[in-house]
Amino acid sequence: MRSGRCAPPLETLEQQFNKSFAAQLPKALRQRRQRLAIDLILIPYHGHPHRRVEEIYRGQAKSGTTHFHAYATADLVHRGQRFTVALTHVEHGADLVDVVKRLLRTASRAGIRPTLLLLDRGFYRVDVIRYLQAARYPFIMPVICRGRRADDPRGPSGTRVFATHKRQGWFRYTLTSANHRTATVPICVHCRHWRGRRNRHGRQTLVYACWGVSPMTTHWVYQVYRQRFGIETSYRQLHQARIKTTTRDPLLRLLFVGIALFLRNVWVWIHWHCLSTPRRGGRQLNLHSLRFATLLIWLVHLAEQTFGINDSVVVRRLL
């Protein structure tokens, strides 16, 4: 498949996928305000740009490279349900405030009214925080630790001070950007013990930036933000369904990512409408009845039955 003059631009392809995501949402999820998880998907890339340098996003080293094809998504989080409601591509140097605005506008057109935003740590920036506060969007996001480390003779500084706390609590912190703009945000420090999880021991200190919420305890913030961790499962399933390619064309790469997210939404829709058990207080999901990998295998078998397979090879010379 090659993208030519007849291929739609990236923005048109995004709109088509977002309309498909909106059509998959159950009506019951649009009747109440929902929590939205906003995240960045970074797919490692080791090649050259297709046409423009901005097509390749730069970030921290991952999988042996600092170059990525980046996408931002907004996922609805509700009682174990994680529907992708918005997708957009992110170029190098893009304003993350504009990225958040595009995702929220798309979610609004789908009928989703966010009551709380759970953002990835990549959005921990002064401009993003100032916009969310001005737009009155409550949010929770991890704090990026910056400043001197704890082992420095002068002691820790910046947000690394919160990471050294041995008691949980609430604080306030003022961020300053490179252009000297500031944003003040409440800081939640939650401490817990690893207790052998992941073969680790000792104390773990989690630092969150919160605004617009009135939690009673730091444990509430920790438990609520844990709901976003289910998005990581969504991304693993995304990579299971995503077509692997070496193409440099960002249009095709966006197409493959969108198809994978669409298939995952279909899987969630099947569990919600067909495989769940009705009960008082909400439906019970039976995820063991149909795994996502099983659905992908079924689709492969369907494609083989529909289009056939070619299991022959032409011999060029005889031995």
Sequence and secondary structure as in RCSB ss.txt:
>XXXX:A:sequence
MRSGRCAPPLETLEQQFNKSFAAQLPKALRQRRQRLAIDLILIPYHGHPHRRVEEIYRGQAKSGTTHFHAYATAD
LVHRGQRFTVALTHVEHGADLVDVVKRLLRTASRAGIRPTLLLLDRGFYRVDVIRYLQAARYPFIMPVICRGRRA
DDPRGPSGTRVFATHKRQGWFRYTLTSANHRTATVPICVHCRHWRGRRNRHGRQTLVYACWGVSPMTTHWVYQVY
RQRFGIETSYRQLHQARIKTTTRDPLLRLLFVGIALFLRNVWVWIHWHCLSTPRRGGRQLNLHSLRFATLLIWLV
HLAEQTFGINDSVVVRRLL
>XXXX:A:secstr
    TTS  HHHHHHHHHHHHHHHS GGGGSS EEEEEEEEEEE  S  SS GGGSEEEEEETTEEEEEEEEEEE
EEETTEEEEEEEEEE TT  HHHHHHHHHHHHHHTT  EEEEEE GGG SHHHHHHHHHTT  EEEE    SS T
TSTT   TTHHHHT SS EEEEEEEE TTS EEEEEEEEEEEE TTGGG  SEEEEEEEEES   SSHHHHHHHH
HGGGHHHHHHHHHHHHS       HHHHHHHHHHHHHHHHHHHHHIIIII B  TTS B  GGGS HHHHHHHHH
HHHHHHH        SS  
